[in-house]
């Protein structure tokens, strides 16, 4: 049947060839003794042709033995990698039931791998993840592969876990699903940190209320939906008195208390409370009309009037009052910026009319008030420029590891007619709206360059930081003049670092990018000020070719007491280091904050802990009086 002569078969039988065992793969396996005996016999009795055939067989067997050894070593390496991986590696059958899991299953599910065979992911899903998990499974079957699916599980011991899953469908030759294989990772810590950062970006760090950015998004959404509603702004009357006589810490505690009172007022309303900063709050009332909005304003003002605050030194702060502005949309503003501006005007109308009251926005009154205020400040600012009453102060930026002053920030003040100084927080926004800010920015730059040349510092390595307005860098004529002044000054461009706030940079991204590029080409450096004020900047930060990131002082102030601030500042440091940018922390006021910043890898610091602002041309002058505005300016 085989076509082999019977004599040869008998000879093979006598030699033991026909009784060779077989491997699992179906290959014959001969003993070494048999091979050696056959080889010896062949050498003695066979022809040269048979000898060559036998040598070929021996060579083939040696090659097979080498390949098998390599396969065994590869399999061992694979098993070592899989079993020691921190990521879960798993396979399932076509019904999604586990057929294999590595040892990481114990850390994720709280159950040994052998006890999970026959079960599936959905046995551990959180109730809130049910819909997204079913959608994940249907998408996987349709597309064949899914990456970075995030789901929430509850472990065998009842712990919540966030898991990131990558999965791929396994098909047979006919395209029928055999099962699923993939990996999974415990991302609970990263997920919660991301949620915390997002929360901090949209919430006030002191009261944990939604902030101005969050309010703007809510209002924009309401306006886009075409609905009606009301917006209230509330500002505590004479709050500066509390800060001046009881201290900023007591003022912060009072803000928290007032926030709690207003929460009680809005708890049963279909609205939301926001803190806009300082002593200013807002209440958004979707679907509310004029009557409802006024009733809420009266309740809120009454609640503030009846609030009694116990200060740290057992002193009771009572007789509080607030002023409130009310605006209705879309009647008092068809877009978010107009509505926010008008309700802010209404609030100041309430203050102008004696405080402790509410005012509904009125177009006629707004025109009168705005005109009066603009005329007043226009004259005041132009007089200050004509009489050269702009004064430059400086505050050192120190290297945290040795407290050496390596840079200085230039701060502008207006010398008042009474000899005091007007801080920029009182006039910068008005100067921008009236078109005076360009001249103020140019005057600051010219004064700084003149000082550097006159004091013989034109070639020194000390850098000076100068704030610029978004209005200035958007004005092409101003930019042309600005470049001309820099080129003719004789001061090396690397001595100058120009700053723009994160909020301003994000408002006109393309303008900011173009301006930064031109400055960098000249040799100047650039800093992004008040970094962390807006969450969206994380995405666009890589587009801003800046050298320094100045972390917003609001996070640094509460660094020692607030875990949220520490998480956020640590994240900002990590991002800056990863993008090869240097970090400057503003408002460094306590040794505790300094030590935390050093541990986070912050490069530089600026604040009252090192030195308060002093006049630029008076190195040994007495620093200006303590005021947070000076530190933040």
C-alpha positions, 0 to 999 in steps of 0.5 A: 500500500505504501509502495515500499519493498517488503524487504526494506520494511522488514529491515526497518522493523528489525532496526526499530524505525517503525516503532518511533513515538510521535509528538503532540504535533504529529512529528516522529520522535526517534531516540538518540541511540537509534539515530546513532546506531543507524548512522554507524551502520550506514557509514559501514554498509551504505553507499555515499548517497545514503550517507548524505541523506542521513547527514541531511536528516541529522541536520534537519533534526538539529534545526528543529531542536533549535527552533523548538528551544527558541519557541519554549524560551519565547513562551516563557518570556511571554508568560513572565511579562503577562503574569508580572504586568500591572495591567490586567490582561484577559480573554473571554469567550463569545459571550463575554465570559472570562477564559483567562486573566493574569494576576493583576485581576486580584488588584482590580476586582479583589478576586483571584483569577481562577475564581473569575473564570466564567464571569464577566466585567458586567458582574462588577459594573456600577449601576451608573455605568450600565448604559455606557457599558452596553454601548461599549459592547455593541460598538466593539462588536460593530467596529471590532476594536475599542481603545480607552473606554472608561468604566466604573466598577465595584470590587468584590470588597465594595470599593469603587474603581475607574478602569480604562479598557482596550479590547479587540474581537477575535474571529474565526476564518468565517468571520464568526466571533470566537471571543474578546481579548484585551487589557485593562488598567486601574485609572482611579487615581488619575480619573479623580485627579482630572475630575478635581482639576476640572472642578477647581477650574470651574469653582471658587477655591474659597467657597467651592461655589461655581465661579465666573467662568462657570456662570458664563457657560451657564448663561451662554447655554441658556441664551442659545436655547432661546429661553428666558431667565434672570441674573442677579449680582450681589456685592457686600457693602463696605467689605473693605472695612472688614479686611482693613480692620479684621484682616484678610483671613477674617474677610475670607471667613466672612465670605464663606459665611455669606456664601452659606447663607445665600446657599440656603436662600437658593436651595429651594429655587430652580437656580444656582449660586456663584461666587465671582471673586472678591465679595461678589456673588451671582444667582442664575434663575432660569425661566424666572421673570421680573417678579420672581427675580425681584422676590429672590433679590429681596430674600437674598438681601434680607438674609445678608442683613440678618447674618451675624458673623463671629470673628476669631477674636470673639467680635461679632460682625453684624449689620451687614448689607449688600447691593444687588443688580438684576437683569433679565434675558434676553431683554437686557442682553442678547449675549453673555458678555452684554448681559453680564455687563448690564447686570454689573451696571445695575448692581453699581446703580444700587450702590450709587443709590445708597446701597442695601437695595436692589436695582433692575437694569434700566437702559436710561440710567445706565447711559447716564451713569456710564457717561459720568464715570467714563468722563471722570476717569478719562480726565483723571487718567489723561491728567496723570499722563500729561503730568507724568504721574505714572510711577514704576514700582518693582518687586523681586522674583527670587530663586526659591532654593537660595532666595536670591533675587534673579528678576524683578516685576515692574508694577505701575501706580498713579501718584494721586493729588493727595500724594498717595498711590492709586493701584492698577486694579482701580483704573486698568479696566477703565483705561482699556475700555476708554482706549487709554491703556495703550499709552499707559503701557507704552509709558511704562516700557519707555520709563523702564528702558530709560531707567535701565540705561540711566542706571548703567544696567543696560548690559546686566543679566537681571531681567524685568517683567512688564505687564501688557494689556490685550488691547495694546497687543491687538493694536498694530500701530502700537506694536510698530511703535513698541518695536521701534522703542525697543530697537532704539533703546540700547537695552538688550532684548533678553533683559525684558520679559513681557507678561499677559494674563492667561484670561487675556491670552485665551480671549484672542489666541491668534493675536497672542501667538503672533505677538509672542512670536515677534517678541521671541524673534527680537530676543525678548522673553514672554510670561503667561500671568495668572496661569490656572485661572482658566481650564481651557488653557491646558489645551492651548498652552502648547501653542503659546511659546512662553518662557515663564508661567506665573501661577495665579496667587489665589492658589498659592495663598491657600496652599498650606491649608487647601488640598485642592490648591496643592493638587492644582499647583502640583499639576501646573508644575508638572505640565510646565516642567514637561513643556520645559517652561519655568514656573513663578509662584505669586503671592508667596507669603508664608514659610509653609507655602514656600516649603510646599512649592520647593517640594513641587519643583517650583523654580521662582517665587514672588510675594510679601515673604521676600519683599513688598513692592518698592519704587523702581529707582529707590532700591533701599526705599521703604516698601509700600503698605501691605495690601493684597492688591499691590501683590497681585497687581 
